[in-house]
Amino acid sequence: MTDDKATDDDASDQRRPGCKAGGNDETAVADELPDPQLLSLLVCPITKTRLTYDRSKSELISKAAALAFPIRNGVPLMIVEAARRLDDD
């Protein structure tokens, strides 16, 4: 019974986008990158303007709102409480 559960858990991980069972460090880094299609759909939650992607800081930048939204484990955190003010640089 325990083996069946482990197999079910592995299968559910494979169905979730961005989740991979096992893998090496290179795979883990690739999983942290956001999906380009997702990025093209996202807008600033405050100004509703386009965002730019800063790969070096792993953030989505809203110039209009002067905020940087972090990307954690490949998931953009699009809430104001998680954002960093750009003037804090």
N, C-alpha and C positions, 0 to 999 in steps of 0.2 A: 504494500500500500504506500509506503514511503517513497519508493521508486517512481510510482505513478504521479505523485504530487510533484516531485522534482521535475519530471518531464513536462507536466502541465505548466509549472512556473517558467521553464525555459521557453516553452511555446508562446506564453503570453508576453514575455520580454521581446520575442522576435516580432510580434504583431505590432508593438508600440513603435512609432517612428522614433528614430534616434537611439533605440535601445538595442544593444547587441549582447548576447551571452558570451562571456569570455573575451578573448581578443588580447591584443598587445597594446603598448603605450600609444603607438601610432593610430590605432583604431579609436582609442579613448579621446585623443586630440581631435580626430575627425568628427566624432560624435558631438563635440562641444561647439563646432561651427554651426551657425544658424543656416537654415534652408534658404537659398536665394529667392525662391518663390515667395516664401513667407515674408522676407524682408521687403519685397516689392509691394506687398499688401498693407503693411503696417504704416500707421500715421501717428503723429504725436497725439496723445490722449487729451492734451489741453488745447492746442491750436489747430489740430486736424491737418497739419502740413506734413510734407514728406520728411523722412528721416534719412540721415546718412550713416553709413556703417564705418566705425573706426575699428579696424581689425587689430591694431596694436594694443588697444585698451579693452577690446571686446565690449563695445558699447554702441548704442544707437543714439545719434546726436540729433536733437531738435534745436536748430539755430534760432527759430522763432521764439521758443520758450526758454532758450538758454539752459537746457537740461540735457544730461547724458543718462540714458537708461541702460543699466547693465544687462549683459547676457550671461546667464549662469547655466552651465551644462547644456548649452545650445538653446536655451529658452529665454527670450527677451522678457525682462521684468518691466512691464509697461504701466507701473503705478508710480505716482508722484513721490510717494514715501521712499521708494527704492532708488530714485533718480539722484544724480549728483549735479549741483549747479555748475555751469561752465565757468562762472567767474571765480570759483573756488580754486582754480588751477594755480 
